[in-house]
């Protein structure tokens, strides 16, 4: 199959086509629906009816093109940028341009054949949009509160207070919309009930999980789901003398990882199973932040389990014995 590497920017994207015959072609297109149509025409010029399109998961610039490619019958892969960077280093790429980057992505695609991407349902897509808008509003609210704290000018303070009032109103409205959307969709409502059965997981965190990991139950294992969130430990050892302390890898969904911190604290305080799990680690001399990371990882395992098996949280199943997390 022909492979196409796509290097995306906000306004344009570079595409490099590697054909099965060994030919290589490159072109730049506008990152717009009209540009997608021109891209399709360009592929057909080289008699390509179906190709493997590979692109990086960069910001949100990839989403529209990925959806278009999938609808056109192409195989689409959306790859962690870290994997592409590693491939560039492994192939000794010394330069970096948009054209070269698109070639590196195409070469990665041909060499590693990454898994195909599937678009999420409209219900999940809308939930993600609402949750990310909520995150943006919270970030704006924090910025305005910091400015209000730092200024003494009465006029500016009055203006900032008005902005904060508007943001507070918007936050209430978006949270109402999120709750209404979760209730209106049978699949989301069922998943929400399962996730919120886990101690420490309330509506907002559950909605975040459903928005950012809509196919959580389809991972190969709980460990794979935790790894994609970046809460698995990273080990560093060389020979017999170099052995660093394991640390959280943080190679994964940062926004979801951040959302698990306070639920982990709550679970440690309110659930006997999580508390015993954490206490066992503390008795072994683990640092408090390491223990919190382990509880975050355990929460991901439990959430994966309740969705995978379609059964509410059962502490007896999750903590039949206190085992050392690996």
N, C-alpha and C positions, 0 to 999 in steps of 0.2 A: 504494500500500500504506500502511496505517496505521503510524505510527511511535510507539515508546514509549521515552522516556528514563527510565533507572533510576539513581537516586542511592543507592548502597549504604552501609550502615554494618554494624557487627558484629551488631546485634540486629534492625535493621529496614531497609527500603528504601522510598524514595519513587518512585512511578511517575507519569509524565505521559503521557497518550495524546493524540496529535495525529491526528485522523481525516482521511480523504481529503476529507470534506465541510467541513473547517475547524474542527470542534468540538475543544474541549480539555477533558480531564478529568484529575483528580488524586486519588491515594489513597495511604495509607501501609499497608504490610504488614509482618508479622513475617518476618525472614530465616530461615525454617524451612520444612520440607516442607509443613506445614499452611498457612503463609503463601503458599507457591507455589500451592497449590490454590485459595486464596481469590483470588489474583491472576488465575488462569485463569478463575474464575467471573466476576470483575469485567470481564475483557475480553469474555467472551461476552455480558455484559449489554448491551454496546454493539455487539453483532453482529460482533465481531472474532474470526475463526477463525484467521487467520494475520497476524502483524505482524512488523515489523522492530524487534527489541529491541536497544537500545544501552545499554552500561554501561561504566564506567571499569575499567581493570585495577588496582583498588585492593586491595593486600594479597592475601589469598586469599578475601575475602568474596564475590567474584563467581562463583567456580567452580561452586558447587552450583546457583545460579540459572541460570547459563549452560547447564549440562548439562540442567537441567529444561526450559528453553525450547527447546533443540535437539531434545530427545526429543518435545516436544509439536508439533513441526513448524514452529516459528517460525524466522525468520532472526535469528541472533544476531551482534552485532558487539561485540567487546571492544576498547576504544579507549585509547590512551595518554592519561593525564590531561592531559599538556601540550597535546594538540590541543584538548581541551575548554576548557582555560583560555584558549588563544588565541582560540577562537571566542567565549567570553564577553567578552574584551577587544574583539574586533572588532565585536561587537554592542552595545558600550557598556553592559554590565551593571554597575550601580553597587552592587548589593546581593548578598548571598550567604546563602541559606537552603536547606534541603534541598529544599523545594518548587521554588524557583527553579532550583536546580541540575539537578533532573530535567527541567525545561522546557528549559534550555540544552542538555542532552544530547539531548533529543528533536529540538530545532531543528537541532543539529549533524547528527544522523542524517538528517533530511530534506534538509538542504542538501548534504551531502557524500557520502551513501550509502556509508559505509565498508564494506570487504570483510567477507564473512561469516566467522565463527569456526567452526572444526570441532574437536570434542573429540578429544583424543589417545587412542591405544589404551590399554587397561587395562595393558599391559606398560610403556608409557612413563609412565603415571600412577603406577604403583607405583615405578618407578625414580626419578621426581621426588620422591616422598614419602620414599624412603630417603635420597636425596642431601641433601635439605633437613634431614632429621633429623640426618644426619651433620654438616652445617654448624652446626646448633644445639648439638650436643654439643661440637664444637670451640670454639664461642664460650663455652659454659659452662666448659669446661676452662681457657680463657684467663683468664676471670674469677676462677676459684678459685685459679689459680696466682698471680695478682696479689694476691689477698687473703692467700695463704700467705706471699708475699714481704714483705707489709707488717705482718704481725702477729708479735709476740714471745711472746704468751701460749701456754704449752705445751699447755693443754687445747684451745684453739681450733685450734692447729696440728695436733694429733692428729685433730680432727674434719675439718679441711680435707683432710688426707692421705687419710682414709677416703673422702671424697667424690671426690677425684681418682682413687683406685683404682677406684671404681665407674664413673666416667666412662671411664677407660681400658678397662675390661672391655666397656662398652657400645659404645665405638668399634670395638673388635675385632670384636664381634658384628655390628654394622651393616655393616662393611666385608666381612665374610664373606657376609652376606645379599646385598649388592650384587653381589659376584663370582658368587655362585650364580645370582642372577636374570639377570645378563648371559649366563651360560653356558647357562641353560635356555631362553632365547628365541632362536630361530634368526635372526630379523631383527636383534635387538640384537647378537647375537654377530657377525654379519657386519659390521654398521656399526662395532662396536668394533674389529675387526681392521683395517678400512680406516683408521680414525682413528689408531690406535696405530702405523700404518706411517709416520706423519708424525713426523719428528724433533722431540723435545720434548713430544710428546703421549703421556702415559702413561695408565694405566687410569682414574685418578680424574678427570683433566681430560676424557678422552673420555666418561666416564659423565656428567659435568656438562653437556657439550655435548648429548648425547643426551637428557638430562632436561629441559633448559631450551629447546632448539631441536629438538624431535623431527621437525620438517619442514624441516630445514636445506636438504636437496637440492631442495626445491620452491620456494625463493626464485627470483625472476626472474633474479638475477645474483649473483655473488660480492660485488659492491659493495653490493648491497641487504642481503645477510646481514651484512656488516661494519657497515653503517650501523645495523642493528637491534641490534648489540652496542655501538654507541657508540664505535667505534674509528676512524671516518673523521674527516678533518680538518675543522675549522670555520674558514671564512675570514671576515674582517671588513675591508671596504674601502668608503670613501665619498669620492667626488671624486678629486682627485689628491694630496691631502695626508694623508688618514687611511688608513693601511694597517697593521693590526696583524699580528703574527706568527700564522700558522695554529696552531691548537691542537686537541687531541682533543675532539670534540664532547661525549662522555660522555652522549649522549642515546640510551639504550638499556638493555640488560640489564646492570645494574651487577654482579650476582653472577657473570655469565659473563666480563665484562671483567676483573674481579679475578682470576679463575681463569686468565687467559691471560698474566699477568705473568711468572711463573717459567718456564712453558714457552717464552716468547719468549727469556728469558735463556739457557735450555738450548739452544735452536735456534741462537742466535748463536754459541755456544761449540762445538757439536758437529757442525753441518751446514755443509759448505763453501759451499753455495748461500746459506744465510741469512747466514753470516759475510761473504761477498762483498757481499751486498745491504746489510748494515749498514755495512760498511767504505766502500762507495761513498757512502753518506749522510754518514758522518763526514768524509770527504774534502771534501765540499761545504760543510762547516761546520755541519752540523746538530748540535744539542745531544743529549747522550746520551739524555735522556728522550724526545726526539722520535724518535730512532732506535728505541728500544724500542717506542714506540707504533706505528711503521711496521711493525716485525716482528710485533707482535700482529695488525695488520691483515692482513699477508701470511699469517699462520697461518690466519686465518679464510678467506681466499681459497683456500688450499690444502685446508683441511678441506672446504669447500664442493665443491671440484673432485673430491676422491676419492669423496665420497658421490654427487655428481651423475653421474659417469661410471663409478662402480663399479670403479675401478682403484686399486691401492695407490699410495702416494706415489712419484713419480718426479722427482728433482731436475732432471733434464734438461728435463722439461716445465715445471716451475715456474720454473726459472731458466735458460731458454734464452739469455736476455740480461739484464743488470742494468738495469732501467728505473727511472726516477724515479717513486715512488708518487704518485698524485694523489688 
